[in-house]
Amino acid sequence: MSSDITDCIADPDISVSVEEQVLNWRVASQMVLAACEYASQHNLRICAWVVDRHGNPLAMQRINQAPVYCTDIAQGKARTAASFGFATILWQSRLQEKPHLLSSLSQQPGLITFGGGIPVVLDGIVLGAIGVSGASEQQDCDCAQAGIDALTSLININTN
């Protein structure tokens, strides 16, 4: 007796294809490098993380003399943005609209609800995120955007 699955796999008329777009460590490394280059140009001391869609680390860079706490916060921002699929700075307005969420969210370890985390979204699918910490909230956002811009440049180079 053979199973239906075995029959399908053995049938030459049935093709199975699984495709998944993913960030890889090379692209992630370029993103954190771009964020750190931007920070360096503006005399900022930051840490940048890129994670995949599941929050698993792909790349991290910390500028010398960046505050030690920023490593965990940057990773939290990246994981939060990847998990929810929107920039962490948007939490502020969402929490104003639904303040009852704040008490439960504040109990979630690693969930960061202030700016500096930006998801990587391609064709409506979250591939991962970048998180930056160590400077002001706006500067963290700007550094993270530099990482996203580097990804955009890589995509444009590869598709032209």
N, C-alpha and C positions, 0 to 999 in steps of 0.2 A: 504494500500500500504506500502510495506516495501522497504527500500533503499538497494542498492547493498551491501553497507558496512555491514548493519545489517545481510543480508543473509550470507555473508562471515563469520562473527563472529559466527553466529548460526550454521554454517555447521561444524559438527564434523570431517570431512575429511580434513579441512583446518586448519593448525596450523600457528600461527603468533608468531614469536620470534624476539625480539629486544635485541641485546646485544651490550653493549658499554663498552670499557675498559676505566676506569677513575682512576685518582689519588684520594686517599682519604686523610683526614686530618691526619690520623695516619702515613701513609707513608711520607706525606709532613713534618710532625713534625720530623721524623727520619732524613730526608734529611737536614733540617735546623740545627738540632742538630749536625749532622756530619760536616757540613760546619763550624759551630761555634767551635766545638772541634778541628778541624784542625787549625783554626785561633788562638785559645787559645794556642795550642802547639807551634805556631810560633810567639806568642806574638803580634798578630794582633787584632785590634779593628774593627769589621765589623758588618754589618747587613745582614741577609739573608732572602729572601722571596721565597716561592714556590707558584705558581699560577696554576690553571687548564688551559685547552686548550683555554678557553675564556678570560683568564687574571684575573679571579676572585681569590682573595686571599684564600689560604688554610692554610698556616702557615707562621709565621714570628718570628724571634729571633734577638735581638740586644744585642751585648756584651756591658757590662758597659763601659762607656767612649768612645764609638764609636761616630764619628762625627754625629751630628743631621741630616745633609743633606743626609747621606748615606741611611736613611730609604726610602726616596722617590726614590733615584737613584736605589737602589737594586730592588725595586718593578718595576720600569721602565725597568730595564734590564730583569727581569723575564717575564714581559708582552711582551716586544719586541721579546725575543727568542720564546715565545709561539706563538705569532702572525705570525712570519715569518718562524718558524721551523728550524732555524739555529742559531748557537752561535753568540752572539753579536759582538765578536771580528772579525768575518768575514766581518762585514760592512766596515771595513777599506779598504780591497782589492776591495770590490764591488764598493765603492765610488770612488776609484782611476780609475776603469774601466769606470765608468759612473758618472763623476763629476757633471753633470747637476742635478742629483738626490738630491745632498746635500742641495740645496736651498729649495726644497719642503719638504724634510724630517726634516730639522731643524725647520720648522714651526709646526711640529706635537708634541703636548704636550705629555710628557712622553716617547717618543721614544728615546732610548739610543743606540748610535752607537759605543760604545767602550766596551772592554771585561769585562766579569763577568756574563753574562747571557748564560745559556746552556739549550736547550730544552730537555724534556724527550720524547724520541721517542721509541715506541715499535711496532714491526712489521710494520714499515713505517708510523705509526699514531702518531701524536703529542698529548701527553696526558697532557702536561703542561710544566713548566720550573722552573728553579731555577735562582735567581739573587742574586749577592753578591756585596756589595760596602763598602768602608771604608779604603781599603789598596791600594797598587799600582794595576795597571791594571792586571799584571801577578799574583799577590797574590790573587786578587779577582777571577780570573779564576781558580786558584788552589783550593781555598776554595769551589767554585761552583762544581768543579770536585769531591771533597771529598763528596759532597752531592749526586752527580750522582753515585759515587762508592758505597755509602751506599744503594741506591736503587737497584743497581746491586746485592749487597750481599743479600738483602731481597728477590729479585726474585729468586736467586740461592737457598736460603734456602727453599723457598716455593715450588720449582719445584723438589727438590731432595727427 
